[in-house]
Amino acid sequence: MSFRRKITRRQFIKGAAIAGGAMMMPGLGPFVRKGHAFGFSMPLEKFIQPMPLFGGEIPLAAKITPDPYKGVDYYRLTAGVFQQQLHPDLPNPTRLYGYADHTGNHVHLGGAVLATKGRPVRFSFHSALPSTHILPFDISIPSPGNGGDRQDRAAVHLHGGLVPWTSDGGPFHWQCPDPTVVGASVEPWLWDGSLDGGGNPDPTKKVWDYFYPNNQSARLMWYHDHAIGQTRLNAYAGVATGYIVQDTLDNIGGGWLQTLYGIPFLGQPIVFQDKVFWDPQNDPLYDKSGGGNVLDPEPGDLWYPWKYDPAIWPVAPGATPPTPSAVAEFFGDTMLANGVVYPSHSVTQGTHRFRLLNACNARWLDLSFVQEDGATGEPLFKGKGQPVLANVDVTQIGTEGGFLPKPVPLVTAGVPNQPFLLGPAERADILVTFNTPGNIILYNVAGAPFPGGAPIFDWYVGNRNLPVMPAAGYGPNTRTIMRFAVSTTKGTRIKAPKDIPVSSIPTELDPVNGGLRVNQKRFAAQFPGFAYDPNQNPESLTLNEVVEPPGFTSAGNTGRLLTLIGNQAFPTLQPFGAGGTYYLEPPTETVRYNTLRIWHVYNFTADAHPMHFHLFNVQILGRRKVNGAGVPTGMAVPPLPNELGFKETVIMYPGEVTIVAALVEDPMPAGPYPRDDNGRPQVAVTVGNQTVMSAVPPSPRLASFGLTNHDEYVWHCHILEHEEHDMMRPLVAF
């Protein structure tokens, strides 16, 4: 890198907070009126809408019946644009993107899939997105390939899926309304059922369909767009929804939870998002004429930053970011749960199961349940601004990797036992027991950016660093997410068991380095067929922040903040800890199926990063403080109790090395998916009484790097603005 930052993120956040306060001085308008980096929403009354439920107001995806392909559940999905009233006081229905099934029923977060372990899902996908995006579109960040500057691209990534690379929905798996223009990794591979002139199967008739084996344990996953260069925009616009896998531990055939408690206990997903709704009074230039390049916005549409403001993010001296420009992070000011603004959810006293998903672009959630002040609709406070905790019991029974081996009490009679933190893309499967009637607010105090935080992104009543003071009972507000209205009716109260019969990597305390280490003998017994060499050098990787150098993009000398991943084993690309590697450079991380690998990830930035691994699950072994050269300054500490199972999104804190054990499972094991002559796994596609074996092809994009028989995944930060610019690297598997 020829340019390095002259100012740390912490210093810059401090400066931004001071600037936010200064802009409240007489004679200076709201800071957004000056720089238009961040607009803000109009006031919206809280807790006047019921929370929509998945399987109710939020429809599940409908399967194609009769199914043309035997032995699978088949869907047709389309990404399109529609309008929906997300709050009655918004002046117009909000334009959104989203997935719809073959019925064409567009609803925010609609199209969720309820799958069964061992029953594959296959679907075809089409993008019907408009040629001009409904959000400010910056073509200067990486979006190469055929038609790579198109604004109507979309893909389908099953976040957390154990799937063949062809169905991973990675950055280069995008499609657009023109079927002849696709991403560099799109290659037809599944037989479409066509016959030749003699009535025999024609195996050359292939389509680019997605195929999910669903050989994972019960868990809440989600699928969302992953097209390179616009994931942050498409996901924020709404191209995302849930994907639940059930098994006999969950809700099938009188599953474990149902048998244990005597009641069906599937659990209700709750998806959290933060948005900004456009108010022309707060950003009058948010349209084409002002440089925002937004397709005909109307008040109440989604707002997204279109100017890279040096008052908020660092810019190299003499540099000029383009307009519109990608930004370092996006933080909304208005919270949504299950797709509507500040909803209320009625519950009985007793125990309820919720599956939580943080689907925000960059905002973290540090959650608690607090009492509502009936006079204000805000939290009831005591002492020095501390909210009064509600009388609830909260037990976490799962994460994004499925059930935890041991349930973890998070809250007992209102008193916290463990941190309740969700980074972007993290999930928590929880049991909440509401002990007394009344209104309870789900409350968030996480800083933005996390963990340091800047007051200008923390919207709550009483924050004088904001351009306007939120009124009691109204947004903007990022602390009061939703209300639980607990009735006087008493329902079933249940107690979590001591253990959950689910597998995990066996570990033991590491007496030398601290934290945990893999118990090799028990691992070999529990995971036969998996290779693990404890003497093999771990993968040493880095998370870095630099300034975008001149010529990095077509926009010239932009000088913007750039987040990167580095690898100690490839110093010719970037020295260890000195910068990192661009996404489009040759791959540096390679894994072999049916192995266990140890990764050490050093965070040299000022932010915590939720690092997401495609293909495989990991278990956290420990976190260890390090200095700027990556040298440990203390012993590692074990993961928190609710991190002791499998995960695929891991919090990596600044100034630490995070140590994980990666279980690299084969998504298509040789038993049910026999190999062809080239060793490639095959899927049996059956139409009527005809069957064709369709082989998973190797990645054509990796072949350009000399990797001719390999599978292409990625790993990246799930702060979406970081992922796309440029904290994402290829993950090669074979």
N, C-alpha and C positions, 0 to 999 in steps of 0.2 A: 504494500500500500504506500502510495506517495503522500497521502494525507493521513494524519492521525488527529484525534480529537484534542483540542486545547483545553477542554473543560469536561469535568466528570459529570455523569448523569445526576449524581447527588447535588453537585453545585448548581447544575442547571435547574433541577426541580426547585431548589431553594430560591433561585432567582425568579422562576416563574411564579412561585407563591407570593413573593414580594411584589412582583408586577401586578398580580391579581388584586392584592390589597391596594396598591397605588391607584389602580384604575377606578377605584370606588371614590377617589377624592373629588371634591367639587370641581366642575369644569371638564372632567374627563368622563365620557360616556362609557357604557359597558364595554369590556375589552373586546367582545365579539364585533361591536360596531366599528372598532378601529381596524382589527386585523382579519376578522371573519374566519379565523382558524377554527373557532368553536362557536356554533350557534347554540341556542337553547330552546327547549320546548315551551309551549304555552302552558299555563296552569291547568291541571287536570285533577278533578276530585278523586280521592282515593277510596277504595273499598266499596264502590257502588255497583260493581259487576261481579257475578258469580264466576268462579274459575272454570273454564271449559275442561272437560274430561276426555282423555283418550278413550276411544271406543264409544263415545257419546257425541258431544258437539264437535270433537276432533275425530273425524272418521278414520278407521283403519283402511289400509289398502285392500281393494277387492281383487281376489284372484280371478284369472280367466277360467271360465267354465263353459263347456267341458275343457279340461286341460289338454292341449295338443301334445304335450310331452309327458309320457308316463313316468311316475315315480318322483315328480318334482311339483312344487307349487309355482305356477307361472303367473307373472304379472307383466303389465305394460305401463311404464312410467314416463311422464312428460314433465319437463321443467318449463313453466310458463309464467305469465304475468297476470295479475288479477287485482281486485280491490276488495278491502274488507274494513268495516268500522271497528277499530280496536278500542275506542272509547266514545261514549255518546256525545262528549263535548268537543271532539275533534271536528273541525269545520267541514271535512270531506272524508270519505272512506280513504284509507291509506293504500297506495299502490304497493304491492308486494310481489316477490317471486316465490315460487313454491313448486313442490312435486304434486302431480295429480295422477291417479290411476286411469284405467281405460274408460271410466265413467265420466272423466273430465271435471270432477267435482273439486274445485280449488278451495281449500280452507287453510288458513295459516297453521302450519305444523301438520297438515293432513297427509295421509298416505303412509302412516306408521304401519310397520309390518309386525305381525305376531307369528313367530316361527317356532318350529319344534326341533329339538336336537335330533340329528340323524336324518331329517327330512330336508333335502336340498331345495333351495329357492333359485329359480331362473327368471330373469326378466329382460325385456328389451327396453331401451331408453332412447328418448328423442328430446332435443332442445327446441323449444318454441319461444325462446327469449327474444326480445326486440333487438334490432340492429344497433340502437342507441340505448345505453344503459340508463336505468332510472336513478343512478347514483353517479357522482363525479368519477370519470374513468381516466386513469393515468396510463398511457401506453408506454411510458418510458421504463417502467420496471420490467423485469424479465418476462416475456411472453412470446418466445420464438416458436418456430415451426410453421407448417403450412397454415396460412390464415391466422397466425398467432396474435395479430392485433385486433381480431374481431371481438366485439363486445357481447356477442350472443352465444358465447361458448358455455358449456357446462359439462360436468362429469358426475359420477355417483361413487363416493367413497364410503364404504361400510366401515365406520370408525370403530376399531376393535375387532374387526372380522378376521378370522383365520381362513383366508380365501386364496385361490391361485392368483398370481400376479396380474393375469389378464382381467381379473374382476376386482382388483384393488381400487380402481377409480382414482389413480394417482394423477399428478399434475399434467401428464401428457396423454391422459385418456379422454380428453375432451372431445365433444361432438358439438355440432351447431345445426341450424335449420337446413343447411346445404349438406346432404349426405355424402357428397364427394370431397368435403373438406373436413378433415379430422386431425387429431393430435398425432404426434410422432410415434406414440406407443399403441395406437389403435390398429388392431389386425383381426379380421374375421377368423373365428376358430371353431364355433359350434355349428353342427349340422342343423339346417333349418327345416328338415323334413321333406325336401323336394325329391321327386323321383325322376329317373330318366325316361326316355321314350319307351323302354321295355317294362316300365313299372317297377324298376329296381331302385334302391336308394342311390342318390347321386351325392357322394361325400364331398364333391367339390363345391357344393352349394352351402356356403358358410356365412354366418352372420356374427356381428359383434354383440353378443348377448353377455350379460353378467350371470355368473354361476357361483352360488354360495353353498358349500357343503353342509354348514351348520353343525359341525362336529364339536362345538364348544359347550361348556356347561352353561346353566341358566344365568342370564345377565341382561342388563339393559345396555344396548349399544345404540348408536344413532348413525344415520347416513346423511351425508351433506356434500355439497359441491367441493371440488378440489382442483378446478381448472387453473393452470398456472397463470399468474398475473392478475387474477380476479377472484380468488377464493374469498378474500376478506369482504368483497362487495356482494358476491352472490349469497354467501352464508348470512351476512347481515340483512340482506334483502328478504331472506326467508327460505332459501333452498336448503332445508334441513328438516329432519323429523326423526322419530324414534324407531328402533328395531329391537324387539324383545325376543330372546330365545328362552323357551321353557324346556325343562327336563323333569325327571322324576324327583329331583330335590325341590322343585318349585311348585308346579301347579298341574301336573299331568298325572292322571290315574290315581287321584287321591295322593298327590305329592307330599313330600316330607313336611312342608309347612302346614298343608291342609290336614294331614294325618295328626301332626303334633298338636294342632290347636282345634281341630274339629270344625273348622270353617274354611271356605275358599279364601285364599290370601294372595292373590296375584299382585296386588299393590298398584297404586296410581302414580304414573310418571308425572313429575313437575319439572318443566323446562324453564330455566331462567334466562332472560335476555335484557340488555339495556339498549335503549333506543333514544334518538332525538327526533322530534316531529317538527317539520319546518313551519316556522312562524315568520312571514315576510317582514314583520317589524323588527325582528332580531337579526335577520340577515337578508336585506333587500336585494343583494346581488347573487343570490343562489339560483341562477338560471343561465342560459346560454349567453345572454348579452353581457353578464358580469364575469364570464370566464369559468363559471362553475361547470359548464358543459353537461347540464342535467336535462333530460328529456322532459320538457314542459311540466315542471313541478307545480303542484297545487298546495295551498296551505293544508297541513296535516299529513303530507307525504313524509317519507323518511328523509332525514337530513344526515349528511355525512361530510366530513371536512374536505374542502376543495383547495385550500391554500395551506402551504407548509409555512407556518408562522415562526420566525426566529425568536419571538417572545416566549415560545413554548418548547421548541425543539432546537438543538444546536445546528448551525450551518457554518461551514468552513468560510473563512474570510474571502471575499471576492466572488463567492459562488452564488448562483441564482437557481433555486428550485423551479421546475416548470409549473405552469398552471393549466389544468388542475394537477395536483401532486399527491402521490402517496404520502401518508404521514406515519410517524413512528409507532403510535398506538391510537386507538379510538376508544373513548369512554363516553357512553351515553349518559343522559341525566334522568331518564324515566324508566322504571323497572316494569318488566312484563313477566307474568307467570302463565305458562301454557297459552301464550299468544295474545293475552289481553293486558291492559294497563292496570296495575294495582288491584288485582281481584280479591274477592273474599271467598273463602271455602268453608261451608258449614259441615261440622263434624259432631258426633256424639262424644260424651265422655267415654274413655276407654282407649284401646290401642288400635292404631291405624298404621298401615304400611305405605310408605312413599318412596319412590325411586327418583332421586334428584339428579338433574343434569345442569351444569353451568355451561350454557351455550353462548355466553358473551364473547365478543371478539377479543377483549383484553382485560376486562374487569374480573377481579377475584372476589370471592364471597367468604367472609368470616362471619358465620351465622350464629344466632341465638334466638330463643323464643322469649319475648318480653311482653309485659302487660300493657294493654292500651289504656290511655287516659280517655275516659268516655266523654270528657268535655271538649277535647281538642282533636281526637282521632289520631294523636301522635303517641309515642311511647310515654308511659308514666315514669317520671324521673325522680330520683332521690339524690340527696347530697350533691356532689360535684358533677352533675350531668350524667350520672350512671342510671341506665334504665332499670326498672324493677323487673326481675326475672320472673317468668311465668312458671306456674306449678305443673311442669311436664317432666316426663321421663323419656329420654331418647337413647336408643340402642342402635348402633350401626351393625348391620349383618352382611353388608357387601360393598364392593367398590366396582369400578368399571371392569375389573378382572373376574367378577362373579362373587360368590359367597366368600366371606372371610372364614378361616378355619375356626376362629373363636369370635363370637359377638363381643362388641366393645361398648360398654356404657359410656355415652358421651355426656349425658345430663341425668342427674338423679334428683328428683323433687325440685327442679329448677336450678340446681347447683352444677356448674360445668365440671366434668371430670377430665375431658380431653379437648384439645382444639377441634373445632368443627369448620375446617377450611376446605374450600373447593376452588381450585384453579380452573381456568378455562379448559373445558372438555372433561374435567373430572366428574365422576358420578358417586353418589352415596345411596345405598339401599338401607333405609332406616325404619325402625319401629318407634312411633311416637305415642305415648300414653298421655292423654289429656286428663288431668286429675280433677279439675274443677271447671265449672261453667264460666263463660265470659269471653271477651275478645282478646285474642293473642296476636301480636305482630311478629312476623319473621323478619329479623333485624340483621343488617349487614354493616360491619365497621371496617372492612378491608380497605387499605389504602390503594390509591390509583395514581401512578403505577405502584405495584406491590413489590416490596413491603413498605418502602419509604412514604409514598403518597404525596400528592400535591393538593392543597386545599381547594384549588379551582376545579377539581374533578370530584369533590366530595359534597354532594348536594343534600342538605338537610336544613331544617328550621334552626336559625341562629348562626349559620356560617356567614360571617361578614366578608369573606373573601370572594363571594360570588357576585356576578353582575346584577342579580336581583335576589331579594330575600324570599325564599319559598314561604308561602302562607301555610298555617296549620291546616291539616286535612287535605292539602293539595300537593301535587308535584310542581316542579321537578324535585325529585327526592330519590337518592340511591341507597338510602339506609332502610327505609320502610318498604319492604318488597311486596308483602301480601298480608292478609288477615286470615286467621283461623277463627271462625265463630263457633264456640263450643256451647252446645245446648245443655239443658238440664237432664236430657235423656241419658241414661247410663247404659253403655254397650259393653262388649266383651273386653276384659282386661287379660292380657297375656304376658308371660314372662319369657324372655329369650332363653334358649337352652345354653348350657355351658360350652358345648362344641357343636360344630356343623360338619357333617361328613363330606368334606370336599378336599381334594388333593392340593398340596403346595410343596414347594422346594424345601426339604428338611435343612434346617440351619442350627448353628450352635454359636455361643459367644466366641469371639476372636480375641484370645488373650494377648496377642502381640500388637495388633493395630487398633483394637476396639471395634465396636459394632458387631456384626455377625459374619460368619463364613459358612459355606456350604458343607454339610456333613456328607463326605464323599461316599461312605459305606451305605448310609440310609438312602442317599440319592440313587445309587446304582440299583438298590432293591425296589424303590418306588417307581423309577423311570427306566425300566429295562429297554435296551436298544438306543439309549441316549449316551453319547460320549461326553466325558468331562475330564479334563486334565488340569488339576489344580496348580500345576507348575508352569502352565502356559502363561505367557505375558498377557496381562489384561489389555483391552483396547483403551487407550488414553486419548480422550477427546476434550475439546475446549469450546466454550461459549464466549463470544467476543463481540465488542462494539467498536466500530471504527467510523470514519467519515467516508462517504461514497467518493471515490476518486474521480477526477476528470476522465471522461471517455467511458465510464462504466456503463452508461446507457446512451441512447440516442439524444438525450436532452442536454448533453454537454457537461459543463462543470456545475453540478447540482449541489454538491457539498452536504448532502443529507446524512442523517444517522443511518448506519448500515449494521445489521446484526448478522453474525456469521458463525459457522461451526468449523473448528480446526481439528486436525488429527496429528498426533505426535509422530506417527510413523511416516508422514509425508512432508518433511520440512521443505522440500523443493516447491511445494504449493504455498505454504505459509508456515513460518516457524511456530513452534509450540507456544501458544498463548499470545502470539504477536499480532494476530489478525483473524485468520480463518480463511475458508475457501468458499468461493462462489458456488451456487447450486449447479451451474452449468459446466463446471470444470469436471475432469474425470472422476469417477467414483473412488472413494477411499475406504468405505466400510463394506466388508464382505463377510457373510456368515454362511455356515453349512447347516443344512437341515439335520435334525435329530442330534443336536449338540447343545451343550450348556456353555455359554460364554460370559465372562466377567467384563463389564465396562466401567471405567472410571471417567466421569464427566466433570470437568473443572469449569466453574462459572466465574469468569473474569469480568462480568458486567455488574452494574449496580442494581439490576432487577432480578427477581425470581422468575424462572422460566418453567412453564408446564411442558416438559418434553414428551412428545408422543411418538411411540414406536409403531410403525406399520408391521404387519406380519406376526410379530411375536409378543408374548407377555413377558414381564420382568418381575422380579422381587427385589425390593430395596434391602441391601445389606448394611448400609450405614451412610452417614454424612460426616465429613471431616473438614475442619477449618484449614485453609491454606493461605499462604501469602501470595503476592503478585507474581511470583515465579513458579507457583504451583507446589511449593514445599509445605508439607503438613506442619501445622503449628500446635497440634494437639491430637488426642486420640479420637477415633471415630465414635459417633454415638449411634445406637441402634435406631431403626425406624420407629415411628409412633405405633401404638397398638393397632390402630385402624389402617396401617400400611403393611401389615404382616402377611398379606395374601398377594395373589397375582394382581398386577396393575399393568396398564399400557400407557398411562399418562402420569408422569412423575414430577413432583415439585423439586426443582433444583435451585437452591438458594445462593445469593451472591457470596463470594468469598469462601466457597466450599467446594469440595469434590464429592459428588454423589456416586455411590458404588452400587451397581445393580447386577443381578444375575439374570441373564437373558436365556429363556428356554425357547430355542428355535425349533418349533414344531413344523413338521411337513403338513401343509394344508390339504394335501392329497396323498395320503399314504398308499403304498403299493397294493394293499389288499383290495380295497374297494375301487381303486383307480390304477389298473394295470399299466405297465410301461410299454411304449412302442419300441421299435428297433433302435431309436435314438435315445432311449431312456427317459422319454418325456411321458408324464402321466396322461391318462386318457379318461374321458367321460363317456359313459354309454348313453347315447341319446336314442330314445325309443319313441317312434311315432307309429301308431297302429300296431302291426306285428313286425315292423322293420326296425332294426337297430344298427346304428353306425357309431363306431368308436372315434371320438373327436379328441385329438391330442392337443395339450396346452403348448403353444409355440414358445420358443425363447424370445426374449425381448429384442426387437429389432433396433431399438435405440441404444441398448447396451452393446450391440454388435459393432457400433461405430467406434467403441472404445476397445475393441478386440475381445470382448466377452461374448462369445458366440453361442453359448448354451446355458445362459443364466437368466434368472428371474429378477424383475425390477420392482423394488418397493422404495419407500423413502422414510426418513425420520426427521422430525422437525419440532420447533417450538409451536405450541398451539395458541399463542398470542398471534392472531391471524396476520396482523401487520408485520410481525417479525418473520413469520413463516415465508411470506412472499418477498421479503426484502432484507435478508436473504438467508434466514436461519433455517435452512432446509438442505439436506444432502441425500443423494441416492443411497439406497440400501440394497446391496446385491446379494442374492441368495442362490445357492445351487445344491 
